[in-house]
Amino acid sequence: VLKAMHETLDVYGAGAGGTRNISGHNQHAVALEKTLATLHAKEAALAFTSCYVANDATMATLGSRLPGCVWLSDSLNHNSMIVGIQHSGAKKMVFKHNDLADLEAKLASLPLSTPKIIAFESVYSMCGSVAPIAEICDLADKYGAITFL
């Protein structure tokens, strides 16, 4: 196993070197995606080369596929989440960092029929604070929202 690992490192390097739009596709990522698709009995799968791109693409897709949805985003979310929300084209409301009262006021201002997504981090990468996850999930249940954590 170690010999095969070293041979692969010598030929391909130790990492993608960048996102696919910069570094292109590689046979290992394509093989992994085929394996994942087969494992989950799906037509295709997509493996992201960075968390930034994963957040951006997932949030952009989710927000654009839920007609009329509103994102409720913590004010200290990572830039990858902010960009993903922007790319979704959906409406966005920003609540004060970890402020449950502000989040609830914003949730209460929206009709129950409006699809809502609360976007927050468990441990905020920019400041190290910890989100009140259980309480945010309780508010999501109360107002018919989903969470993106």
Residue, then its C-alpha position, 0 to 999 in steps of 0.5 A: v500500500l505504501k509503495a502504491m501511495h508513493e508511486t501515485l504521489d510521484v506521478y500525480g502529486a499530493g492534492a488537487g492543486g486547486t479547484r477543477n476550473i483551475s487544475g482540471h479533472n483527474q482520473h482519481a476524482v472521476a473514479l471516486e465519483k463513479t464509485l460513489a454513484t454506484l454505491h448510492a445507486k445514483e446516475a452520477a456523483l460529484a466530489f468537491t475539491s475544496c470546502y469553499v466550492a462545496n458550500d458555494a455550489t451546494m447553497a447556490t443549487l439549493g437556493s435556486r431549486l426552492p422557488g421563493c425561498v429565503w435564506l436566513s444567514d448568520s452575520l459571521n458566516h464564512n464567505s463561501m456560504i455568503v457567496g453561495i447564497q448570492h449565487s442562488g439568486a434567492k432572497k437573503m435575510v442576515f441575523k445578528h451573530n448567534d442571536l436567537a431573538d433576532l433570528e426568531a423575529k426574522l423567521a416570524s416575519l415570513p409566511l409559514s408557506t415560504p420555504k426558509i433555510i437557516a444557514f449557520e456554522s457549528v464553530y465559526s471559522m472567523c471567530g471561533s464562537v460556537a452556535p446554539i445548534a439545538e436552539i436554532c434547530d428548534l426555531a427551524d422546526k417551529y417556523g417550518a425552516i430547514t437548516f444548512l450547517 
